[in-house]
Amino acid sequence: MKIFYSPECLGYSQSGHPESPVRARSTYEYLEEKGYAFTNPAPCSDEDILLVHSEELLDIVKKGSFLDFDTPAHPEIYEIAKLSAGAAVEAAMHCLKSGEKAFSLMRPPGHHATRNNLGGFCYFNNIAIASVMAMGDIERVAIVDFDCHHGNGTEDIMMGKEGVLYLSLHQSPLYPGTGQRSRDNCINYPLASGTGPEQFLSVFSKGLDAVQKFDPDLLAISAGFDSYRIDPIASLSLEQETFKEIGRLLADLNKPAFAVLEGGYSRDLPLCVHQFLSGLEDSPS
């Protein structure tokens, strides 16, 4: 598996903010100990961003002319956000060309960024940019989002888009309050607080049946680990081993697949990521 990572993504922080540099740094260090190799990504272009975002959003991120407590205007955030999106694009293109799975271990995350608005720690929608870029070479992409929070930004961008299926499992009620029902090409499974591994995997398998029927040319995975049982900002109850099973179920679809890091704020994030990557690398059953 190829992992895209740059220490430049550690270059912003805010005291007390859960989306901190330690998330990426500790995961990188743990995966390096496990023998994974890393590739430095290049930033995406403004033109790539404009495939899914408005010029207004690009402009305010570039200038830092916005006020959002959860999504602060850090001095270097425009360049770092472009690097995070670029890593997602490179991961998508790598798996299409080589057939090898790929993972973007970068921050900031992206799935809350809508066409016109940033929010929820997200500036540009990495998975959406990468998916649309990939559709220059393929016909169908399925975006699978298992972050504990609904990817309102991805849904906003992809709703009604031909050749795209979006699947999300997420806690409800919880920020951002969307994803209460399925609409058009967006399949949503809101889950109650406390949902554990057995129920989660049952619903996940049901959702993947729809993905299999859609028969995508590419799987784009928003990999969020805030559904882990000790995550400090959510309250689902998945175990570390659940993420390995999530990876296995995705591998069983036998499709080119890449994943990008979304949420996950517990001290065990590196272990959860490793479990997921181990499952995703398994040969299809």
C-alpha positions in Angstrom: 0.0 0.0 0.0 1.2 3.5 -0.9 0.7 6.1 1.8 0.9 9.8 1.0 2.2 12.0 3.8 4.1 15.3 4.3 5.2 16.7 7.6 4.1 20.1 6.2 0.5 19.1 7.3 1.7 19.5 10.9 2.3 23.2 10.4 -0.8 24.6 11.9 -2.6 24.2 15.3 -4.8 25.9 17.8 -4.6 25.3 21.6 -7.2 22.8 22.8 -8.5 22.1 19.3 -9.1 18.3 18.7 -7.9 18.4 15.1 -4.3 18.8 16.2 -0.9 17.9 14.5 -0.4 15.0 16.9 -3.1 13.0 15.0 -1.1 12.8 11.9 2.3 12.8 13.5 1.6 9.9 15.9 -0.1 7.9 13.2 2.9 8.4 10.8 5.3 7.3 13.5 3.3 4.2 14.3 2.9 3.2 10.7 6.6 3.8 10.1 7.4 1.4 12.9 5.2 -1.2 11.2 7.2 -0.9 8.1 5.0 1.2 5.9 6.7 3.5 3.3 5.6 7.0 2.6 5.5 9.3 -0.5 5.5 13.1 -0.4 2.5 14.5 -2.2 2.3 17.7 -4.3 -0.4 20.3 -3.8 -3.4 20.4 -6.1 -4.0 23.5 -8.3 -6.6 26.1 -7.9 -8.2 24.7 -11.0 -8.6 21.3 -9.3 -10.3 23.0 -6.4 -12.7 24.8 -8.6 -13.9 21.5 -10.0 -16.0 21.1 -6.8 -15.8 24.5 -5.0 -16.9 28.0 -5.8 -14.5 30.8 -6.6 -15.8 32.6 -3.5 -14.7 29.7 -1.2 -11.3 29.5 -2.8 -10.8 33.2 -2.5 -11.7 33.4 1.3 -9.4 30.5 2.1 -6.6 32.0 0.0 -6.9 35.4 1.8 -7.9 34.0 5.2 -10.9 36.3 5.2 -13.3 34.1 7.2 -14.2 33.6 10.8 -15.1 30.1 12.0 -14.2 28.9 15.5 -13.9 25.2 14.5 -12.1 26.0 11.3 -9.7 28.8 12.0 -7.9 31.0 9.5 -4.3 29.8 10.2 -1.7 31.8 8.3 -0.5 28.9 6.1 -3.8 27.0 5.8 -4.4 27.7 2.1 -1.2 26.0 1.1 -1.6 23.2 3.6 -5.2 22.5 2.5 -4.1 22.4 -1.1 -1.4 19.9 -0.1 -4.0 17.7 1.7 -6.3 17.8 -1.4 -3.3 17.0 -3.6 -2.4 14.0 -1.6 -6.0 12.7 -2.1 -5.7 13.2 -5.8 -2.4 11.4 -6.0 -3.8 8.5 -4.0 -6.7 8.2 -6.4 -4.6 8.3 -9.5 -2.0 5.9 -8.0 -4.6 3.2 -7.3 -6.2 3.6 -10.8 -2.9 3.3 -12.6 -1.3 0.6 -10.4 -4.2 -1.3 -8.9 -2.5 -0.9 -5.5 -4.5 0.5 -2.6 -3.5 4.0 -1.4 -4.1 6.1 1.7 -3.7 9.9 2.3 -2.5 10.5 5.9 -2.9 14.2 5.7 -4.7 17.1 7.5 -6.9 19.1 7.3 -9.7 16.7 6.6 -12.4 17.6 4.0 -15.8 16.0 4.0 -17.6 18.9 5.7 -16.5 21.5 3.1 -19.5 22.2 0.8 -19.3 23.8 -2.6 -19.6 27.3 -1.1 -18.6 26.9 2.6 -15.8 25.6 4.8 -16.6 24.2 8.3 -16.1 21.3 10.7 -12.3 21.5 10.6 -12.5 21.3 6.7 -11.4 23.9 4.1 -11.5 22.0 0.8 -13.2 18.7 0.2 -10.3 16.3 -0.5 -12.4 13.2 -1.3 -14.7 15.2 -3.7 -11.8 16.8 -5.5 -10.0 13.5 -5.9 -13.1 11.7 -7.1 -14.0 14.3 -9.7 -10.4 14.3 -10.9 -10.5 10.5 -11.3 -13.7 10.7 -13.3 -11.7 12.1 -16.1 -10.5 8.5 -16.6 -13.4 6.4 -15.3 -17.2 6.4 -15.5 -18.4 5.5 -11.9 -17.0 6.2 -8.5 -18.5 5.2 -5.1 -17.7 7.3 -2.1 -17.9 5.4 1.2 -17.8 7.5 4.3 -17.6 5.8 7.7 -16.7 8.9 9.7 -18.9 9.4 12.8 -20.1 12.7 11.4 -22.2 13.0 8.2 -20.2 14.2 5.2 -22.5 17.1 4.5 -20.0 18.7 2.2 -19.5 15.6 0.1 -23.3 15.1 -0.2 -23.7 18.8 -1.1 -21.2 18.5 -3.9 -22.1 15.1 -5.2 -25.9 15.2 -4.9 -27.4 14.2 -8.3 -24.0 13.9 -10.0 -24.1 11.3 -12.7 -21.7 8.4 -12.2 -21.4 9.0 -8.4 -22.8 7.0 -5.4 -22.3 8.4 -1.9 -22.8 6.1 1.1 -22.5 7.4 4.7 -22.9 5.8 8.1 -22.9 8.4 10.9 -24.1 9.1 14.4 -27.4 11.0 14.7 -28.1 13.4 16.3 -24.6 14.9 16.0 -22.9 17.7 14.1 -23.6 18.7 11.3 -27.2 17.5 11.7 -27.6 16.4 8.1 -27.9 12.9 6.6 -31.2 12.0 8.1 -32.5 10.3 5.0 -31.3 9.0 1.7 -31.8 11.2 -1.3 -31.1 10.7 -5.0 -27.6 9.1 -5.3 -26.8 9.7 -1.6 -27.5 6.8 0.8 -27.5 7.7 4.5 -27.7 5.5 7.5 -28.1 7.6 10.7 -27.1 5.6 13.8 -28.0 6.1 17.4 -25.5 7.0 20.1 -23.9 3.9 21.5 -24.2 1.8 18.3 -21.7 -1.0 18.6 -19.6 -3.2 16.2 -22.3 -5.8 15.4 -25.0 -3.4 14.5 -22.6 -1.0 12.7 -21.1 -3.8 10.5 -24.6 -5.2 9.7 -25.7 -1.8 8.4 -22.3 -1.3 6.7 -22.7 -4.6 4.8 -26.2 -3.6 3.7 -24.8 -0.3 2.4 -22.0 -2.1 0.6 -24.6 -4.2 -1.2 -25.8 -1.0 -2.9 -22.2 -0.1 -3.7 -21.7 -3.6 -5.3 -24.9 -3.2 -7.3 -23.7 0.2 -8.5 -20.5 -1.5 -9.7 -18.1 1.4 -9.4 -14.7 1.7 -11.3 -13.2 3.2 -8.1 -13.8 3.2 -4.4 -13.1 6.5 -2.6 -13.1 6.1 1.1 -13.6 8.9 3.7 -11.9 7.1 6.6 -13.0 8.6 9.9 -12.1 6.9 13.2 -14.2 9.0 15.6 -16.7 6.2 15.8 -14.2 4.5 18.1 -15.5 3.8 21.6 -13.2 6.2 23.4 -13.3 9.1 20.9 -13.7 12.3 22.9 -16.2 14.1 20.5 -18.6 11.3 19.5 -20.3 8.4 21.1 -20.5 5.3 18.9 -18.8 2.2 20.3 -16.6 0.6 17.7 -13.5 -1.4 18.7 -10.1 -1.2 17.1 -10.8 -4.6 15.4 -14.0 -3.2 13.9 -11.9 -1.0 11.6 -10.1 -4.0 10.3 -13.4 -5.6 9.4 -14.5 -2.4 7.7 -11.3 -2.6 5.6 -11.9 -6.3 4.8 -15.5 -5.7 3.7 -14.3 -2.9 1.4 -11.5 -5.1 0.1 -14.0 -7.8 -0.7 -15.6 -5.5 -3.3 -12.5 -6.2 -5.3 -12.3 -2.6 -6.7 -9.4 -0.1 -7.0 -9.6 1.8 -3.7 -8.0 4.7 -2.0 -8.8 6.3 1.4 -8.3 9.7 3.0 -8.1 10.5 6.7 -11.1 12.4 8.0 -11.9 12.4 11.7 -10.6 10.4 14.7 -9.4 12.2 17.9 -8.5 9.6 20.4 -5.0 8.6 21.6 -5.6 5.3 19.8 -6.0 6.8 16.4 -2.7 5.2 15.1 -3.9 1.7 16.1 -7.3 2.2 14.5 -5.8 3.4 11.3 -3.4 0.4 11.2 -6.3 -2.0 11.8 -8.2 -0.4 8.9 -5.2 -0.5 6.5 -4.5 -4.1 7.4 -8.1 -5.0 6.5 -8.1 -3.0 3.3 -4.9 -4.8 2.2 -6.5 -8.2 2.6 -7.1 -10.2 -0.5 -10.8 -10.4 -1.5 -12.6 -13.5 -0.2 
